[in-house]
Amino acid sequence: MPGHSADKPNARTEAALQRLDKAMREVEADIEANHGVYPFNHGRVTQSELCRRADVKKATLQNPVHKDTTRVDIMAWLDQLAARLSQTRDGTRERVTVVADHLAAQVQQLTLAHQAVQEQLALAEERIAQLQDELSRLRAGTGA
């Protein structure tokens, strides 16, 4: 969770800290769910973007309660993310293209696997029909 003041925080401050922490976890989950690409804000995670997600005014991070604690923690977190994410639109576009190409290749592999299974199923259904016909003939011939 972002930094805490040495004094007992008031309810508004505590709520803002919780929203920021929740937004940070959600951003990380979005990145994970989207193959390492942040799906909003042209792929960039910034203080402003985090504050938007947390519904906290960016100016809040400049007040004395947060400036030397919460803001410092958020900046460190953003630096860690920056090491993993592309920070430009072009870089993000390239990353998205790589992910899309990889997903397209996976779709192609799954399509081929599906076709193979469909062929096996058709052969199995044909064999079942043959065996049912044979069973019917046998039952008819034996009086069963």
C-alpha positions as CSV (number, residue, x, y, z in Angstrom):
1,M,0.0,0.0,0.0
2,P,1.3,3.5,-0.6
3,G,3.0,5.2,2.3
4,H,1.3,6.3,5.4
5,S,1.7,9.5,7.4
6,A,3.3,9.2,10.8
7,D,0.1,10.7,12.4
8,K,-3.1,8.7,12.5
9,P,-4.6,9.3,9.0
10,N,-8.1,10.6,8.7
11,A,-10.9,8.7,7.0
12,R,-10.6,10.6,3.7
13,T,-6.8,10.0,3.6
14,E,-7.2,6.3,4.4
15,A,-9.9,5.9,1.7
16,A,-7.7,7.6,-0.9
17,L,-4.8,5.3,0.0
18,Q,-7.0,2.2,-0.3
19,R,-8.3,3.4,-3.7
20,L,-4.8,4.0,-4.9
21,D,-3.7,0.6,-3.7
22,K,-6.7,-1.0,-5.4
23,A,-6.0,0.9,-8.6
24,M,-2.4,-0.3,-8.6
25,R,-3.4,-3.9,-8.3
26,E,-6.0,-3.4,-11.1
27,V,-3.4,-1.9,-13.4
28,E,-1.1,-4.8,-12.8
29,A,-4.0,-7.3,-13.4
30,D,-4.9,-5.5,-16.7
31,I,-1.3,-5.7,-17.8
32,E,-1.1,-9.4,-17.0
33,A,-4.5,-10.1,-18.7
34,N,-3.4,-8.3,-21.8
35,H,0.0,-10.1,-22.3
36,G,2.1,-7.3,-20.9
37,V,0.3,-4.4,-22.6
38,Y,-1.6,-1.8,-20.6
39,P,-4.9,-1.5,-22.5
40,F,-5.7,2.1,-21.7
41,N,-4.0,5.5,-22.1
42,H,-2.2,4.4,-25.2
43,G,-0.3,1.8,-23.1
44,R,1.2,4.3,-20.7
45,V,0.8,4.1,-16.9
46,T,1.4,7.5,-15.3
47,Q,0.7,9.2,-12.1
48,S,-2.3,10.9,-13.8
49,E,-3.6,7.6,-15.1
50,L,-3.3,5.9,-11.7
51,C,-5.1,8.8,-10.1
52,R,-7.8,8.6,-12.7
53,R,-8.3,4.9,-12.0
54,A,-8.3,5.6,-8.2
55,D,-10.6,8.6,-8.5
56,V,-8.0,10.7,-6.6
57,K,-7.0,14.1,-7.7
58,K,-3.4,14.2,-8.8
59,A,-2.9,17.4,-6.7
60,T,-3.7,15.2,-3.6
61,L,-0.3,13.6,-4.1
62,Q,1.4,17.0,-3.7
63,N,-0.1,17.9,-0.3
64,P,2.2,17.4,2.8
65,V,0.4,14.2,3.9
66,H,1.3,12.4,0.6
67,K,4.2,14.2,-1.0
68,D,7.0,12.4,0.8
69,T,5.3,9.1,1.4
70,T,2.5,8.0,-1.0
71,R,3.8,9.9,-4.0
72,V,7.3,8.5,-3.5
73,D,5.9,4.9,-3.3
74,I,3.8,5.5,-6.4
75,M,6.8,6.9,-8.3
76,A,8.8,3.8,-7.4
77,W,6.0,1.5,-8.5
78,L,5.7,3.4,-11.8
79,D,9.4,3.1,-12.3
80,Q,9.1,-0.7,-11.9
81,L,6.3,-0.8,-14.4
82,A,8.2,1.4,-16.8
83,A,10.9,-1.2,-17.0
84,R,8.3,-3.8,-18.2
85,L,6.2,-1.6,-20.5
86,S,6.7,0.3,-23.7
87,Q,6.4,4.0,-22.9
88,T,5.6,5.4,-26.3
89,R,2.7,4.9,-28.7
90,D,4.9,3.4,-31.3
91,G,6.5,1.1,-28.7
92,T,3.1,0.1,-27.5
93,R,1.9,-0.5,-31.0
94,E,4.9,-2.7,-31.8
95,R,4.2,-4.7,-28.6
96,V,0.5,-5.1,-29.4
97,T,1.5,-6.2,-32.9
98,V,3.8,-8.9,-31.5
99,V,1.1,-10.1,-29.1
100,A,-1.5,-10.1,-31.9
101,D,0.8,-12.1,-34.2
102,H,1.4,-14.6,-31.4
103,L,-2.3,-14.9,-30.8
104,A,-3.0,-15.3,-34.5
105,A,-0.5,-18.2,-34.6
106,Q,-2.2,-19.8,-31.6
107,V,-5.6,-19.5,-33.3
108,Q,-4.1,-21.1,-36.4
109,Q,-2.7,-24.0,-34.4
110,L,-6.0,-24.5,-32.6
111,T,-7.9,-24.4,-35.9
112,L,-5.7,-27.2,-37.3
113,A,-6.1,-29.2,-34.1
114,H,-9.8,-28.7,-34.2
115,Q,-10.0,-29.9,-37.8
116,A,-8.0,-33.0,-36.9
117,V,-10.3,-33.8,-34.0
118,Q,-13.4,-33.2,-36.3
119,E,-11.9,-35.7,-38.8
120,Q,-11.4,-38.3,-36.1
121,L,-14.9,-37.7,-34.8
122,A,-16.3,-38.2,-38.3
123,L,-14.4,-41.5,-38.7
124,A,-15.5,-42.7,-35.3
125,E,-19.2,-41.8,-36.0
126,E,-18.9,-43.7,-39.3
127,R,-17.4,-46.7,-37.5
128,I,-20.2,-46.6,-34.9
129,A,-22.8,-46.6,-37.6
130,Q,-21.2,-49.6,-39.3
131,L,-21.1,-51.5,-36.0
132,Q,-24.7,-50.6,-35.2
133,D,-25.7,-51.9,-38.6
134,E,-23.7,-55.1,-38.0
135,L,-25.3,-55.5,-34.6
136,S,-28.8,-55.0,-36.0
137,R,-28.1,-57.7,-38.7
138,L,-26.8,-60.1,-36.1
139,R,-29.8,-59.5,-33.8
140,A,-32.1,-60.0,-36.7
141,G,-30.4,-63.2,-37.8
142,T,-30.3,-64.8,-34.3
143,G,-33.8,-63.7,-33.3
144,A,-32.6,-61.8,-30.3
